[in-house]
């Protein structure tokens, strides 16, 4: 009963025999040959997804030089699954999570139950293809009427229970309640006041909490650009670090948000991305699924100094190599 939607993708809830694999993308490799990973993976393009996510990850982690492995399935390449395989090698950049909080604090029942109703409505909206949302107020207002009716209640909850939402988000042992708090707190009237809470949640050990916090920050960023007099400032630090995460949803959501945060070409932010995540951007910008590759492609073009028009022309013409080559050259110079 948690929410991971990020606009670009929807995840299968579990790995099971069924959907056929259209593309396998492997990221995080530094020294380990890709062929070794594919052999240990035990499946190839055209096969069904692995029967057991956990067993497959364990098989990958037995390879010499693999610290951790992570599998995620995403939709879709020509109607088939995209299997993302994350590999962490010793000494590679990694995104560190906080330890799980342990306090017995929970949300009021009305917030929890409304969120459950919202997810049910969201599921129906997705099946109907009604996923459009308006972020101009700094939070999501979905076009689907049933979803929007529940979202309107979140505004009232954020006004009446802001202290509880903060406490749960930072301290609750229950990851479901932290995930709900991360979503609902974004509906607070004073967006500037909750940015720090959401930034804190980006390092939560639960990926749904992180994704909900990222979505809330993305909406607040839209408002901050519409109304700069509000003085809202979203620091890119943890989003940049998330580009090195083993978790595919972290990487993709961070790239989407960083495209928005770097729209004005802030030199300090671009330098931070270049210093901390250039290798990750190169991997992501080369992904076969264009929708998932595009945010990293734009970021890569920006950190290598390309003009926006050049980046757009390279993408439209299918000449991704023009941008990737600049990224590889920059990475090579930085290693000297």
C-alpha positions in Angstrom: 0.0 0.0 0.0 2.7 2.4 -1.0 3.3 4.7 -3.9 6.3 4.7 -6.2 5.0 6.4 -9.3 7.5 8.8 -10.8 5.8 9.8 -14.1 8.2 8.0 -16.4 7.6 4.4 -15.1 5.6 2.0 -13.2 7.1 -1.1 -11.6 5.9 -4.6 -11.5 5.0 -5.4 -7.8 7.1 -8.6 -7.8 9.2 -10.8 -10.0 7.4 -13.9 -11.2 7.4 -16.1 -14.2 5.4 -14.2 -16.8 6.4 -10.9 -18.5 9.0 -11.4 -21.3 12.3 -9.5 -21.1 12.7 -7.0 -23.9 15.9 -5.3 -22.7 18.5 -6.1 -20.0 20.4 -3.1 -18.7 23.4 -3.6 -16.4 24.8 -0.6 -14.4 27.6 -0.1 -11.9 30.2 -2.2 -13.6 33.8 -0.9 -13.2 36.1 -4.0 -13.6 33.7 -7.0 -13.8 33.0 -8.0 -17.4 29.4 -7.7 -18.4 29.5 -11.2 -19.9 30.1 -12.7 -16.4 27.1 -10.8 -15.0 24.9 -12.0 -17.8 26.0 -15.6 -17.3 25.2 -15.5 -13.6 21.9 -13.8 -14.3 20.6 -16.9 -15.9 18.2 -15.1 -18.3 18.5 -13.3 -21.6 16.4 -11.0 -23.7 13.3 -13.0 -24.8 13.1 -15.1 -21.6 10.6 -14.6 -18.8 11.6 -12.6 -15.8 13.5 -14.6 -13.2 11.3 -16.7 -11.0 13.0 -15.4 -7.8 14.4 -11.9 -7.5 16.2 -12.8 -4.2 17.8 -16.0 -5.5 19.0 -14.2 -8.7 20.6 -11.4 -6.6 22.3 -13.9 -4.4 23.8 -15.6 -7.5 25.1 -12.3 -8.7 26.6 -11.5 -5.3 28.6 -14.7 -5.4 30.6 -13.3 -8.4 34.2 -12.2 -7.4 34.3 -8.5 -6.9 30.5 -8.0 -6.3 29.6 -6.4 -3.1 25.8 -6.2 -3.7 23.4 -6.8 -6.6 19.9 -5.4 -7.2 17.3 -6.4 -9.8 14.3 -4.3 -10.8 11.8 -4.7 -13.6 10.3 -1.7 -15.4 7.8 -1.1 -18.1 8.1 -1.2 -21.1 10.1 -1.7 -24.3 7.8 -2.8 -27.1 5.4 -4.2 -24.6 8.1 -6.2 -22.9 9.8 -5.8 -19.5 13.0 -3.9 -19.0 15.3 -5.7 -16.5 17.7 -3.4 -14.7 20.6 -5.1 -13.0 22.6 -3.0 -10.5 26.1 -4.1 -9.5 28.1 -2.6 -6.7 31.9 -3.3 -6.8 34.4 -2.6 -4.0 35.4 1.1 -3.8 32.7 2.3 -6.2 30.7 5.4 -5.3 27.7 4.4 -3.3 24.6 6.1 -1.8 24.4 5.6 1.9 21.0 5.3 3.7 20.3 6.2 7.2 19.7 3.5 9.8 16.0 2.6 10.2 14.3 4.7 12.9 12.8 2.8 15.8 10.2 4.9 17.6 6.6 3.7 17.9 4.9 6.7 16.3 2.2 6.3 13.7 -0.1 8.5 11.6 -3.7 9.2 12.6 -6.0 6.5 11.2 -7.8 9.0 8.9 -4.6 9.9 7.1 -3.6 6.2 6.6 -7.1 5.3 5.4 -7.4 8.2 3.0 -4.1 7.3 1.5 -5.2 3.7 1.0 -8.3 5.0 -0.8 -6.1 7.3 -2.9 -3.9 4.3 -4.0 -7.1 2.4 -5.0 -8.2 5.3 -7.1 -4.7 5.7 -8.5 -4.7 2.1 -9.6 -8.0 2.6 -11.5 -6.7 5.8 -13.0 -3.6 4.1 -14.3 -5.6 1.3 -15.8 -7.8 4.0 -17.5 -4.7 5.9 -18.7 -5.6 8.9 -16.6 -2.2 9.7 -15.0 -2.0 13.4 -15.8 -1.2 15.7 -12.9 -0.9 19.4 -12.3 2.1 20.4 -10.1 1.8 24.2 -10.4 0.6 24.6 -6.8 3.6 22.8 -5.4 1.8 19.5 -5.0 0.1 16.9 -7.2 -3.5 17.5 -8.4 -4.4 14.6 -10.6 -6.8 15.1 -13.5 -8.6 11.9 -12.4 -11.5 13.1 -10.2 -11.4 10.2 -7.7 -7.7 10.6 -7.1 -8.0 14.4 -6.8 -10.8 14.1 -4.2 -8.5 12.2 -1.9 -5.6 14.5 -2.6 -7.7 17.5 -1.5 -8.0 15.9 1.9 -4.2 15.8 2.2 -4.1 19.6 2.3 -6.3 19.6 5.4 -4.3 16.8 7.0 -1.0 18.6 6.4 -2.5 21.8 8.0 -3.8 20.0 11.1 -1.2 17.3 11.6 2.1 18.8 10.3 3.9 18.1 13.6 2.8 14.4 13.5 3.8 14.1 9.9 7.2 15.3 10.7 7.6 13.1 13.7 6.5 10.0 11.7 8.7 10.8 8.7 11.8 11.1 10.8 11.2 8.7 13.6 8.6 6.0 12.9 9.7 2.3 12.8 6.9 1.7 10.3 8.1 2.3 6.7 4.5 2.3 5.3 3.6 5.2 7.6 6.9 7.0 6.8 6.1 6.7 3.1 2.6 8.1 3.6 4.0 11.0 5.6 6.5 11.7 2.9 3.7 12.1 0.4 1.2 14.0 2.5 3.7 16.5 4.0 4.2 17.9 0.5 0.7 19.3 0.7 1.6 21.7 3.5 0.7 25.3 2.7 4.2 26.6 3.6 6.3 24.6 1.1 9.5 26.2 2.2 8.9 24.9 5.7 8.8 21.3 4.7 11.7 21.2 2.2 14.2 20.2 4.9 11.9 17.4 6.1 11.7 16.0 2.5 15.5 16.4 2.0 16.0 14.3 5.2 13.7 11.6 3.8 15.8 11.2 0.7 18.2 9.1 2.7 15.5 6.9 4.3 16.3 3.2 4.2 13.0 2.5 2.5 12.9 3.2 -1.3 9.2 4.1 -1.3 9.8 6.8 1.3 12.6 8.2 -0.8 10.5 8.1 -4.0 7.6 9.8 -2.4 9.9 12.5 -0.9 11.4 13.0 -4.4 8.0 13.4 -6.0 7.0 16.0 -3.3 10.2 17.9 -3.9 9.7 17.8 -7.7 6.3 19.5 -7.3 7.7 22.1 -4.9 10.5 22.9 -7.4 7.8 23.6 -10.0 6.2 26.1 -7.6 9.6 27.7 -6.8 10.1 28.5 -10.4 6.6 29.9 -10.8 7.0 32.1 -7.7 10.7 32.8 -7.0 9.7 35.4 -4.4 8.8 32.5 -2.1 12.5 32.0 -1.6 12.3 28.2 -1.8 15.7 26.6 -2.3 16.1 22.8 -2.9 19.6 21.7 -2.4 20.8 19.1 -5.0 23.3 17.3 -2.7 21.4 14.1 -2.0 19.8 13.9 -5.4 23.3 13.9 -6.9 24.4 11.2 -4.6 21.4 9.1 -5.5 22.7 8.9 -9.1 25.2 6.4 -7.7 22.5 4.4 -5.9 22.3 0.6 -6.5 18.5 1.1 -6.6 17.3 1.9 -10.1 14.3 4.0 -9.0 16.6 6.2 -7.0 18.8 6.9 -10.0 15.9 7.6 -12.4 14.0 9.8 -10.0 17.1 11.8 -9.1 18.0 12.3 -12.8 14.5 13.6 -13.5 14.6 16.1 -10.6 18.1 17.2 -11.4 17.1 18.1 -15.0 14.7 20.6 -13.4 17.2 21.8 -10.8 19.9 22.5 -13.5 17.6 24.3 -15.9 19.3 27.6 -15.1 22.8 26.0 -15.5 23.9 26.8 -12.0 27.7 26.2 -12.2 28.0 24.9 -8.6 25.3 22.3 -9.1 26.7 21.2 -12.5 30.1 20.9 -11.0 28.7 18.8 -8.1 27.1 16.5 -10.6 30.3 16.3 -12.7 32.4 15.6 -9.6 30.2 13.0 -8.0 28.3 11.2 -10.7 29.8 11.5 -14.1 30.3 7.8 -14.5 26.7 7.0 -13.5 25.4 9.6 -16.0 27.3 7.9 -18.8 25.8 4.6 -18.0 22.2 5.9 -17.7 22.4 8.1 -20.8 23.3 5.1 -22.9 20.3 3.0 -21.7 18.3 1.5 -24.6 14.9 2.6 -23.3 14.8 6.2 -24.5 12.4 7.5 -21.8 14.6 6.3 -19.0 17.8 7.5 -20.7 16.6 11.0 -21.6 17.0 12.8 -18.2 20.6 11.5 -17.8 21.4 12.4 -21.4 20.3 16.0 -20.8 22.3 16.2 -17.6 25.4 14.7 -19.3 25.1 17.3 -22.1 24.9 20.1 -19.5 27.8 19.0 -17.4 30.0 18.7 -20.5 29.2 22.3 -21.5 26.9 21.7 -24.4 24.2 24.3 -25.2 20.6 23.2 -24.8 20.0 23.4 -28.5 22.9 21.1 -29.2 21.6 18.5 -26.7 18.2 18.6 -28.2 19.5 18.3 -31.8 21.6 15.3 -30.8 18.6 13.6 -29.2 16.2 14.3 -32.0 18.6 13.1 -34.6 19.4 9.9 -32.7 23.0 10.9 -32.4 23.5 10.1 -28.8 27.1 9.2 -29.4 27.9 12.9 -29.8 27.0 13.5 -26.2 28.3 10.2 -24.8 31.7 10.8 -26.5 32.1 14.1 -24.7 31.2 12.5 -21.4 33.8 9.7 -21.9 36.4 12.3 -22.8 35.6 14.3 -19.7 35.7 11.3 -17.5 39.1 10.3 -19.0 40.6 13.7 -18.3 39.3 13.6 -14.7 41.0 10.3 -14.1 44.4 11.5 -15.3 
